[in-house]
Amino acid sequence: LNEAFSVVGIANARLLDFPLDRINVNGGAVGIGHPLGCSGARIIVALCTILSQNDARRGAAGVCNGGGGASAIIIERI
């Protein structure tokens, strides 16, 4: 979750009953930063790298667009 406000990720994990140890396993926007105009590229490359490192099949990434909007993507390795 490329989210500048950490509480949003925590709140959504609680609402979805999703384990915190499976979110932002290598850090998120607060810990890593998000270069202006490159947030989407950074989170997709990071997700693909993490899936490969963990021999995982599926992953999801989300990014805040600002002003209340957001985008998300699900990637599946075949």
Secondary structure as UniProt FT lines:
FT   HELIX           6..15
FT   TURN            16..17
FT   HELIX           20..22
FT   TURN            25..26
FT   HELIX           29..32
FT   TURN            36..37
FT   HELIX           39..53
FT   TURN            54..55
FT   STRAND          58..66
FT   TURN            67..68
FT   STRAND          69..76
//
